[in-house]
Every structure is written in C-alpha cells, then in structure tokens.
C-alpha cells in the first residue's frame, strides 16, 4: 500500500512541478524543451513525463497547440489559479526544497 501512496505522491509532485515551471515561463514552450527543464530538476524518464503531461492536458490545466509544425504547450489562463492551491503542497515537497 505504501508503494501506491508513494506513486500517487510522485505523480502529484511531477504535475505540480510542470505546472509551476509553465507558470514561471508564462509563454509557449516546446514539449522537448520543457522535458529538458524538468529533467534538470527531477529524475523523470520521457515516457513518464509524457504521461504526466497528457494527464494535465486531459484535465485542461495545460493547453497544446501546433505552430509551424511544432507542438507547443502552456498553462491555460483559466487554470493558473490552480497553481496557488498547489503551491501549498509544492513547498512541502522535499525535491522542491532542494532547489
């Protein structure tokens, strides 16, 4: 049971990390560039990153669009307020404290 709890915590931390970074960037970013930023902060493989990002897109917290054949993402403006509710959990994360 601890493993499921740890996995859920890790998933939530990675979602919050991506939302936090997108909020800081406050502009369009290519998925690959975001992946490079995230992996410089947290040890996450590409497939898990894509799963987390897809969850955020499906939940409409992150938007995706195509520009000149590249896919770009950004935090949705109506969902930016979620950052503030997540911030409480984000600051408790040991990974975030190590920044």
Residue frames as qw, qx, qy, qz and C-alpha x, y, z in Angstrom:
[[0.000, 0.886, 0.464, 0.000, 0.00, 0.00, 0.00],
 [0.340, -0.737, 0.110, 0.574, 2.91, 2.32, 0.69],
 [0.405, -0.031, 0.595, 0.694, 4.07, 1.88, -2.90],
 [0.136, 0.681, 0.625, 0.357, 0.72, 3.11, -4.26],
 [0.242, -0.914, -0.220, 0.239, 0.85, 6.06, -1.91],
 [0.443, -0.502, 0.337, 0.663, 4.42, 6.84, -2.98],
 [0.345, 0.265, 0.655, 0.618, 3.44, 6.60, -6.66],
 [0.005, 0.846, 0.510, 0.156, 0.49, 8.93, -6.16],
 [0.345, -0.835, -0.006, 0.428, 2.70, 11.40, -4.32],
 [0.448, -0.245, 0.499, 0.700, 5.34, 11.27, -7.05],
 [0.246, 0.540, 0.653, 0.470, 2.68, 11.76, -9.74],
 [0.129, -0.929, -0.344, 0.048, 1.26, 14.76, -7.90],
 [0.431, -0.675, 0.185, 0.569, 4.72, 16.25, -7.35],
 [0.413, 0.012, 0.587, 0.696, 5.55, 15.93, -11.04],
 [0.119, 0.742, 0.580, 0.315, 2.26, 17.53, -12.07],
 [0.263, -0.920, -0.160, 0.241, 2.85, 20.40, -9.69],
 [0.500, -0.430, 0.357, 0.662, 6.44, 20.78, -10.92],
 [0.338, 0.324, 0.615, 0.635, 5.31, 21.01, -14.55],
 [0.042, -0.868, -0.464, -0.172, 2.56, 23.49, -13.71],
 [0.419, -0.797, -0.010, 0.434, 4.96, 25.55, -11.63],
 [0.464, -0.208, 0.460, 0.728, 7.54, 25.71, -14.42],
 [0.215, 0.539, 0.621, 0.527, 4.90, 26.56, -17.03],
 [0.189, -0.917, -0.344, 0.066, 3.61, 29.31, -14.77],
 [0.451, -0.642, 0.177, 0.594, 7.11, 30.74, -14.42],
 [0.400, 0.065, 0.581, 0.706, 7.70, 30.63, -18.16],
 [0.262, 0.658, 0.380, -0.595, 4.32, 32.22, -18.86],
 [0.374, 0.585, -0.405, -0.595, 4.74, 31.64, -22.59],
 [0.944, 0.252, -0.091, -0.191, 4.57, 28.85, -25.16],
 [0.247, -0.614, 0.745, 0.080, 7.26, 26.18, -24.87],
 [0.678, 0.262, -0.627, -0.282, 8.04, 23.14, -26.95],
 [0.915, -0.353, -0.039, -0.190, 7.43, 19.84, -25.16],
 [0.858, 0.162, -0.255, 0.414, 11.04, 18.77, -25.64],
 [0.195, 0.555, -0.306, 0.748, 12.32, 21.99, -24.12],
 [0.621, -0.549, 0.143, -0.541, 10.04, 21.56, -21.12],
 [0.977, -0.124, -0.164, 0.055, 11.27, 18.00, -20.74],
 [0.617, 0.372, -0.334, 0.608, 14.87, 19.26, -20.63],
 [0.178, -0.586, 0.282, -0.739, 14.00, 21.74, -17.90],
 [0.830, -0.400, 0.027, -0.388, 12.07, 19.18, -15.85],
 [0.951, 0.012, -0.220, 0.216, 14.83, 16.55, -16.09],
 [0.379, 0.502, -0.381, 0.678, 17.40, 19.10, -14.93],
 [0.397, -0.492, 0.319, -0.706, 15.35, 19.41, -11.73],
 [0.765, -0.158, 0.481, -0.397, 13.90, 15.94, -11.25],
 [0.093, -0.259, 0.922, 0.274, 14.88, 12.46, -12.40],
 [0.675, 0.380, 0.429, -0.465, 11.98, 11.57, -14.68],
 [0.405, -0.009, 0.758, 0.512, 12.03, 9.48, -17.84],
 [0.156, 0.085, -0.396, -0.901, 10.50, 10.72, -21.10],
 [0.343, -0.311, -0.805, -0.371, 7.58, 8.28, -21.13],
 [0.297, -0.546, -0.657, 0.426, 6.55, 9.13, -17.58],
 [0.060, -0.326, -0.009, 0.943, 6.88, 12.84, -18.42],
 [0.241, -0.087, -0.596, -0.761, 4.57, 12.36, -21.42],
 [0.350, -0.457, -0.817, -0.022, 2.05, 10.52, -19.23],
 [0.225, -0.528, -0.441, 0.690, 2.05, 13.32, -16.66],
 [0.037, 0.232, -0.231, -0.944, 1.79, 15.96, -19.38],
 [0.273, -0.248, -0.760, -0.536, -1.08, 14.10, -21.06],
 [0.295, -0.545, -0.732, 0.283, -2.92, 13.98, -17.71],
 [0.119, -0.479, -0.184, 0.850, -2.50, 17.75, -17.40],
 [0.148, 0.063, -0.507, -0.847, -3.73, 18.30, -20.96],
 [0.299, -0.365, -0.844, -0.253, -6.72, 15.99, -20.45],
 [0.280, -0.614, -0.603, 0.426, -7.65, 17.85, -17.28],
 [0.211, 0.847, 0.281, 0.399, -7.41, 21.15, -19.20],
 [0.492, -0.785, 0.007, 0.376, -4.74, 22.53, -16.88],
 [0.302, -0.450, 0.511, 0.668, -2.35, 22.71, -19.83],
 [0.661, 0.658, 0.155, -0.325, -3.17, 23.60, -23.41],
 [0.554, -0.186, 0.619, 0.524, -1.43, 22.33, -26.51],
 [0.544, 0.775, 0.131, -0.294, -1.30, 23.85, -29.99],
 [0.766, 0.124, 0.369, 0.512, 0.69, 23.49, -33.18],
 [0.133, 0.937, -0.093, -0.310, 2.75, 26.31, -34.61],
 [0.359, 0.728, -0.554, -0.185, 4.94, 25.80, -37.66],
 [0.827, 0.131, -0.538, -0.095, 4.71, 22.01, -37.29],
 [0.285, 0.174, -0.750, 0.571, 5.95, 22.08, -33.67],
 [0.514, -0.636, -0.549, -0.171, 3.70, 21.34, -30.72],
 [0.109, 0.384, -0.394, 0.828, 3.75, 23.94, -28.00],
 [0.472, -0.565, -0.673, 0.074, 2.24, 23.87, -24.55],
 [0.016, 0.370, -0.279, 0.886, 1.36, 26.45, -21.98],
 [0.019, -0.326, -0.794, 0.513, -0.60, 26.60, -18.80],
 [0.021, -0.638, -0.609, -0.471, -4.18, 27.61, -19.53],
 [0.003, 0.388, -0.176, 0.905, -5.07, 31.07, -18.30],
 [0.657, -0.458, -0.141, -0.582, -8.25, 29.93, -16.58],
 [0.912, -0.250, -0.312, 0.089, -6.26, 27.27, -14.73],
 [0.376, 0.514, -0.424, 0.644, -3.43, 29.45, -13.48],
 [0.487, -0.586, 0.236, -0.603, -5.31, 29.83, -10.23],
 [0.968, -0.167, -0.186, -0.038, -4.72, 26.12, -9.60],
 [0.574, 0.417, -0.436, 0.554, -1.05, 26.96, -9.15],
 [0.193, -0.548, 0.372, -0.723, -1.88, 28.81, -5.98],
 [0.858, -0.325, 0.108, -0.384, -3.78, 25.90, -4.49],
 [0.943, 0.139, -0.223, 0.202, -0.95, 23.53, -5.46],
 [0.260, 0.709, -0.406, 0.514, 1.71, 25.87, -4.12],
 [0.622, -0.578, 0.339, -0.405, 0.93, 24.79, -0.59],
 [0.978, -0.069, 0.196, 0.027, 1.78, 21.16, -1.44],
 [0.692, 0.627, -0.165, 0.319, 4.66, 22.19, -3.69],
 [0.007, -0.777, 0.445, -0.444, 6.58, 23.91, -0.91],
 [0.774, -0.429, 0.391, -0.252, 6.23, 20.82, 1.29],
 [0.948, 0.302, -0.073, 0.071, 7.95, 18.61, -1.29],
 [0.666, -0.567, 0.286, 0.391, 11.50, 17.67, -0.37],
 [0.648, 0.291, 0.399, 0.579, 12.54, 17.84, -4.04],
 [0.144, 0.876, 0.225, 0.402, 11.39, 21.41, -4.27],
 [0.488, -0.864, 0.067, 0.101, 13.15, 22.42, -1.08],
 [0.755, -0.245, 0.322, 0.516, 16.42, 21.27, -2.58],
 [0.473, 0.743, 0.220, 0.420, 16.21, 23.91, -5.35]]
